[in-house]
Amino acid sequence: MEKKATFGAGCFWGVEAAFRQIDGVTKTEAGYEGGKLDNPTYEDVCSHTTGHAEVVEVTYDPERASYDELLQVFWRKHDPTQRNRQGWDVGDQYRPVVFVHDREQQQAALASKAREQASSSAPIVTQIEPAQTFYEAEDYHQQYLEKRGRSTCTPALARAG
């Protein structure tokens, strides 16, 4: 039975591309989560008034890809010491966040965050929150980099620590 995982790690284009490479991931969708407006548009989210983060909802087969594997990709895809910014992207929609779908994911995410903090000299600001309503982003955001023959939209992030 497939499961869902939701991650915000900056611009969703590169995050989605990274998760699409994992064997066992059956679907990815760029979208918005964690805000107060129903059915937000990209323009709404970029206005910094909705509270939504750019996220990727990952559908995966837990027999082929574990949640811990997904968390490893998540931690490597962003700088968890940067609040409301990732690389060139600045704003609250780029905040690092894990939206957990159940208690098992919450425990795994908290343990994973603790391991990351142990290897970082800077505070990890990544939030771990209960999953909220996921709103799919506009079609042009889906598989954005793949459609353009690219694999990333940001430079490699240097880890603090």
Order of alpha helices (4+ residues) and beta strands (2+ residues): beta-alpha-beta-alpha-beta-alpha-beta-beta-beta-alpha-beta-beta-alpha
